[in-house]
Amino acid sequence: MPYGDAMTTRTRSEERRAEIVRAALEVIAERGYRGASMAAVAERVGLTQQGLLHYFPTKDTLLVAVLKERDQWDAVPDSQWRLDLLASLADYNAMRPGIVQTFSALLGESVTEGHPAREFFTRRYVAVRASMAQVLRAEYGERLPSGLTPERAAPLLVAVMDGLQYQWLLDPESVDMPAAFRDFLVLLGEA
Amino acid sequence: MPYGDAMTTRTRSEERRAEIVRAALEVIAERGYRGASMAAVAERVGLTQQGLLHYFPTKDTLLVAVLKERDQWDAVPDSQWRLDLLASLADYNAMRPGIVQTFSALLGESVTEGHPAREFFTRRYVAVRASMAQVLRAEYGERLPSGLTPERAAPLLVAVMDGLQYQWLLDPESVDMPAAFRDFLVLLGEA
């Protein structure tokens, strides 16, 4: 097979994989991971279940691809994060409720026994808290105006973002997520 | 049937129902609601599925009983809540991870399409935000030291409690939930 054709095949296969991951994101948003079936994902992309298994041999391998995809969207190098960018991230999230729904449903499920996303979220939060502590240190130094250290304020910053997402998904008319997150930044910065 | 016997029967039936609700709480903590089966609940209380259906004719009616039970534990009249009691609630929750797990798994699932707990959580958060605004007003008056109104700080208070629960359930060694919640109260109260 000439080189050019091999590349085309790989590209098509990668496009197909990306399409499957997008379909899986939608199905998880609608039903959660435990409620999602490979049959539903296959149907959404016009594949047979057998055809889907060619790309992702198990439901868990598909979940791993979904979680990797999710992390790539927000992949900003640690050194580039700033508090005001977090407010922009809240604005951005408010424009993509489907993605926030997938993530929030998976986080909720991840605390149940033996869930395949549990280790992913546990490691992710260790990394995110460390990254947020760095952002806070860059902004405020060793002590925030309240006297808290960056390491003690970091889990609160993460908790507010996650917790507001649930309130907003359930009731977007009552909860203005980006405005509420900016209110929290006011609390952090008050002297 | 003499009055006394009827009472005994009702009491036994109520005890049985309470036992089933406790089993359902455990099964939901382990598998989420969509992953929970009536068969698993029945097995845990030593009933046949047919026997379980006598008490709860559908999975949804059992869920309603679970959510009602949950709300009764925290039933403190609005006028009795104070900020320092919320810190005690965080202490108390840290001693009952199973219950927090049930609740967090259900909240996560509730944002998926057509989930039977969605309306419950939506209404609950409207009520909890109003109740927390009242607590903050009693403590600080019309403006918190940061300048936020009680109504704008309330969703943040609720979000921190929920968000910390996920971080703590995933990684209790790294996250001291009650201490982190008290740190948030410091942020709220700083002038």
Boltz contact constraints between the chains, C-beta under 6 A:
constraints:
  - contact:
      token1: [A, 30]
      token2: [B, 112]
      max_distance: 6.0
  - contact:
      token1: [A, 30]
      token2: [B, 113]
      max_distance: 6.0
  - contact:
      token1: [A, 31]
      token2: [B, 112]
      max_distance: 6.0
  - contact:
      token1: [A, 32]
      token2: [B, 34]
      max_distance: 6.0
  - contact:
      token1: [A, 32]
      token2: [B, 109]
      max_distance: 6.0
  - contact:
      token1: [A, 32]
      token2: [B, 112]
      max_distance: 6.0
  - contact:
      token1: [A, 34]
      token2: [B, 32]
      max_distance: 6.0
  - contact:
      token1: [A, 34]
      token2: [B, 34]
      max_distance: 6.0
  - contact:
      token1: [A, 34]
      token2: [B, 35]
      max_distance: 6.0
  - contact:
      token1: [A, 35]
      token2: [B, 34]
      max_distance: 6.0
  - contact:
      token1: [A, 101]
      token2: [B, 111]
      max_distance: 6.0
  - contact:
      token1: [A, 104]
      token2: [B, 111]
      max_distance: 6.0
  - contact:
      token1: [A, 105]
      token2: [B, 108]
      max_distance: 6.0
  - contact:
      token1: [A, 105]
      token2: [B, 111]
      max_distance: 6.0
  - contact:
      token1: [A, 105]
      token2: [B, 112]
      max_distance: 6.0
  - contact:
      token1: [A, 107]
      token2: [B, 108]
      max_distance: 6.0
  - contact:
      token1: [A, 107]
      token2: [B, 166]
      max_distance: 6.0
  - contact:
      token1: [A, 108]
      token2: [B, 105]
      max_distance: 6.0
  - contact:
      token1: [A, 108]
      token2: [B, 107]
      max_distance: 6.0
  - contact:
      token1: [A, 108]
      token2: [B, 108]
      max_distance: 6.0
  - contact:
      token1: [A, 108]
      token2: [B, 109]
      max_distance: 6.0
  - contact:
      token1: [A, 109]
      token2: [B, 32]
      max_distance: 6.0
  - contact:
      token1: [A, 109]
      token2: [B, 108]
      max_distance: 6.0
  - contact:
      token1: [A, 111]
      token2: [B, 101]
      max_distance: 6.0
  - contact:
      token1: [A, 111]
      token2: [B, 104]
      max_distance: 6.0
  - contact:
      token1: [A, 111]
      token2: [B, 105]
      max_distance: 6.0
  - contact:
      token1: [A, 111]
      token2: [B, 169]
      max_distance: 6.0
  - contact:
      token1: [A, 112]
      token2: [B, 30]
      max_distance: 6.0
  - contact:
      token1: [A, 112]
      token2: [B, 31]
      max_distance: 6.0
  - contact:
      token1: [A, 112]
      token2: [B, 32]
      max_distance: 6.0
  - contact:
      token1: [A, 112]
      token2: [B, 105]
      max_distance: 6.0
  - contact:
      token1: [A, 113]
      token2: [B, 30]
      max_distance: 6.0
  - contact:
      token1: [A, 121]
      token2: [B, 170]
      max_distance: 6.0
  - contact:
      token1: [A, 122]
      token2: [B, 170]
      max_distance: 6.0
  - contact:
      token1: [A, 122]
      token2: [B, 171]
      max_distance: 6.0
  - contact:
      token1: [A, 125]
      token2: [B, 167]
      max_distance: 6.0
  - contact:
      token1: [A, 146]
      token2: [B, 186]
      max_distance: 6.0
  - contact:
      token1: [A, 146]
      token2: [B, 187]
      max_distance: 6.0
  - contact:
      token1: [A, 146]
      token2: [B, 190]
      max_distance: 6.0
  - contact:
      token1: [A, 148]
      token2: [B, 183]
      max_distance: 6.0
  - contact:
      token1: [A, 152]
      token2: [B, 183]
      max_distance: 6.0
  - contact:
      token1: [A, 155]
      token2: [B, 167]
      max_distance: 6.0
  - contact:
      token1: [A, 155]
      token2: [B, 175]
      max_distance: 6.0
  - contact:
      token1: [A, 155]
      token2: [B, 180]
      max_distance: 6.0
  - contact:
      token1: [A, 156]
      token2: [B, 160]
      max_distance: 6.0
  - contact:
      token1: [A, 156]
      token2: [B, 184]
      max_distance: 6.0
  - contact:
      token1: [A, 159]
      token2: [B, 160]
      max_distance: 6.0
  - contact:
      token1: [A, 159]
      token2: [B, 163]
      max_distance: 6.0
  - contact:
      token1: [A, 159]
      token2: [B, 164]
      max_distance: 6.0
  - contact:
      token1: [A, 160]
      token2: [B, 156]
      max_distance: 6.0
  - contact:
      token1: [A, 160]
      token2: [B, 159]
      max_distance: 6.0
  - contact:
      token1: [A, 160]
      token2: [B, 160]
      max_distance: 6.0
  - contact:
      token1: [A, 162]
      token2: [B, 163]
      max_distance: 6.0
  - contact:
      token1: [A, 163]
      token2: [B, 159]
      max_distance: 6.0
  - contact:
      token1: [A, 163]
      token2: [B, 162]
      max_distance: 6.0
  - contact:
      token1: [A, 163]
      token2: [B, 163]
      max_distance: 6.0
  - contact:
      token1: [A, 164]
      token2: [B, 159]
      max_distance: 6.0
  - contact:
      token1: [A, 166]
      token2: [B, 107]
      max_distance: 6.0
  - contact:
      token1: [A, 167]
      token2: [B, 125]
      max_distance: 6.0
  - contact:
      token1: [A, 167]
      token2: [B, 155]
      max_distance: 6.0
  - contact:
      token1: [A, 169]
      token2: [B, 111]
      max_distance: 6.0
  - contact:
      token1: [A, 170]
      token2: [B, 121]
      max_distance: 6.0
  - contact:
      token1: [A, 170]
      token2: [B, 122]
      max_distance: 6.0
  - contact:
      token1: [A, 171]
      token2: [B, 122]
      max_distance: 6.0
  - contact:
      token1: [A, 175]
      token2: [B, 155]
      max_distance: 6.0
  - contact:
      token1: [A, 180]
      token2: [B, 155]
      max_distance: 6.0
  - contact:
      token1: [A, 183]
      token2: [B, 148]
      max_distance: 6.0
  - contact:
      token1: [A, 183]
      token2: [B, 152]
      max_distance: 6.0
  - contact:
      token1: [A, 184]
      token2: [B, 156]
      max_distance: 6.0
  - contact:
      token1: [A, 186]
      token2: [B, 146]
      max_distance: 6.0
  - contact:
      token1: [A, 187]
      token2: [B, 146]
      max_distance: 6.0
  - contact:
      token1: [A, 187]
      token2: [B, 187]
      max_distance: 6.0
  - contact:
      token1: [A, 190]
      token2: [B, 146]
      max_distance: 6.0
  - contact:
      token1: [A, 190]
      token2: [B, 190]
      max_distance: 6.0
